Amino acid sequence: PLQLLQPKPVPKRVRMSQRKTHEPQIPRSLIKENFRHFVKMPVARDAFKIVEKCAEKYFKQMSNDLEAYTNHAGRKTVEIADLEILMRRQGLVTDKMPLRVLIERYFPLEYRKLLIPVAMCGNKVIP
């Protein structure tokens, strides 16, 4: 009796994604615009590359610190208190310069409304 030939099972190849995952980045144009605003003088292109690297490292370290503060508090959401603690440790927020003043000084009105709660009654604005 002849046996029918059966095809050998071919192992399937597992395809791995060829794309590397990239971390989100702050747009270069935003970094340049902010840096030019505060420097107020001509800056070389090489200097902008260094500024971009520094900004990336700064925000990465800041996000890691905020994550640590949030985990230490036993929460899963970063709150404004965590940010205020971080800014106090960096020396940006002091008793003479509270976070509220920094928000009012550097943020546009639409962001101020989101970050600083204001009670409105009639025509009176009560902070």
Secondary structure as a PSIPRED ss2 file (coil, helix, strand):
# PSIPRED VFORMAT (PSIPRED V4.0)

   1 P C   1.000  0.000  0.000
   2 L C   1.000  0.000  0.000
   3 Q C   1.000  0.000  0.000
   4 L C   1.000  0.000  0.000
   5 L C   1.000  0.000  0.000
   6 Q C   1.000  0.000  0.000
   7 P C   1.000  0.000  0.000
   8 K C   1.000  0.000  0.000
   9 P C   1.000  0.000  0.000
  10 V C   1.000  0.000  0.000
  11 P C   1.000  0.000  0.000
  12 K C   1.000  0.000  0.000
  13 R C   1.000  0.000  0.000
  14 V C   1.000  0.000  0.000
  15 R C   1.000  0.000  0.000
  16 M C   1.000  0.000  0.000
  17 S C   1.000  0.000  0.000
  18 Q C   1.000  0.000  0.000
  19 R C   1.000  0.000  0.000
  20 K C   1.000  0.000  0.000
  21 T C   1.000  0.000  0.000
  22 H C   1.000  0.000  0.000
  23 E C   1.000  0.000  0.000
  24 P C   1.000  0.000  0.000
  25 Q C   1.000  0.000  0.000
  26 I C   1.000  0.000  0.000
  27 P C   1.000  0.000  0.000
  28 R H   0.000  1.000  0.000
  29 S H   0.000  1.000  0.000
  30 L H   0.000  1.000  0.000
  31 I H   0.000  1.000  0.000
  32 K H   0.000  1.000  0.000
  33 E H   0.000  1.000  0.000
  34 N H   0.000  1.000  0.000
  35 F H   0.000  1.000  0.000
  36 R H   0.000  1.000  0.000
  37 H H   0.000  1.000  0.000
  38 F H   0.000  1.000  0.000
  39 V H   0.000  1.000  0.000
  40 K C   1.000  0.000  0.000
  41 M C   1.000  0.000  0.000
  42 P C   1.000  0.000  0.000
  43 V C   1.000  0.000  0.000
  44 A C   1.000  0.000  0.000
  45 R H   0.000  1.000  0.000
  46 D H   0.000  1.000  0.000
  47 A H   0.000  1.000  0.000
  48 F H   0.000  1.000  0.000
  49 K H   0.000  1.000  0.000
  50 I H   0.000  1.000  0.000
  51 V H   0.000  1.000  0.000
  52 E H   0.000  1.000  0.000
  53 K H   0.000  1.000  0.000
  54 C H   0.000  1.000  0.000
  55 A H   0.000  1.000  0.000
  56 E H   0.000  1.000  0.000
  57 K H   0.000  1.000  0.000
  58 Y H   0.000  1.000  0.000
  59 F H   0.000  1.000  0.000
  60 K H   0.000  1.000  0.000
  61 Q H   0.000  1.000  0.000
  62 M H   0.000  1.000  0.000
  63 S H   0.000  1.000  0.000
  64 N H   0.000  1.000  0.000
  65 D H   0.000  1.000  0.000
  66 L H   0.000  1.000  0.000
  67 E H   0.000  1.000  0.000
  68 A H   0.000  1.000  0.000
  69 Y H   0.000  1.000  0.000
  70 T H   0.000  1.000  0.000
  71 N H   0.000  1.000  0.000
  72 H H   0.000  1.000  0.000
  73 A C   1.000  0.000  0.000
  74 G C   1.000  0.000  0.000
  75 R C   1.000  0.000  0.000
  76 K C   1.000  0.000  0.000
  77 T C   1.000  0.000  0.000
  78 V C   1.000  0.000  0.000
  79 E C   1.000  0.000  0.000
  80 I H   0.000  1.000  0.000
  81 A H   0.000  1.000  0.000
  82 D H   0.000  1.000  0.000
  83 L H   0.000  1.000  0.000
  84 E H   0.000  1.000  0.000
  85 I H   0.000  1.000  0.000
  86 L H   0.000  1.000  0.000
  87 M H   0.000  1.000  0.000
  88 R H   0.000  1.000  0.000
  89 R H   0.000  1.000  0.000
  90 Q H   0.000  1.000  0.000
  91 G C   1.000  0.000  0.000
  92 L C   1.000  0.000  0.000
  93 V C   1.000  0.000  0.000
  94 T C   1.000  0.000  0.000
  95 D C   1.000  0.000  0.000
  96 K C   1.000  0.000  0.000
  97 M C   1.000  0.000  0.000
  98 P C   1.000  0.000  0.000
  99 L H   0.000  1.000  0.000
 100 R H   0.000  1.000  0.000
 101 V H   0.000  1.000  0.000
 102 L H   0.000  1.000  0.000
 103 I H   0.000  1.000  0.000
 104 E H   0.000  1.000  0.000
 105 R H   0.000  1.000  0.000
 106 Y H   0.000  1.000  0.000
 107 F C   1.000  0.000  0.000
 108 P C   1.000  0.000  0.000
 109 L H   0.000  1.000  0.000
 110 E H   0.000  1.000  0.000
 111 Y H   0.000  1.000  0.000
 112 R H   0.000  1.000  0.000
 113 K H   0.000  1.000  0.000
 114 L H   0.000  1.000  0.000
 115 L H   0.000  1.000  0.000
 116 I C   1.000  0.000  0.000
 117 P C   1.000  0.000  0.000
 118 V C   1.000  0.000  0.000
 119 A E   0.000  0.000  1.000
 120 M E   0.000  0.000  1.000
 121 C E   0.000  0.000  1.000
 122 G C   1.000  0.000  0.000
 123 N C   1.000  0.000  0.000
 124 K E   0.000  0.000  1.000
 125 V E   0.000  0.000  1.000
 126 I E   0.000  0.000  1.000
 127 P C   1.000  0.000  0.000
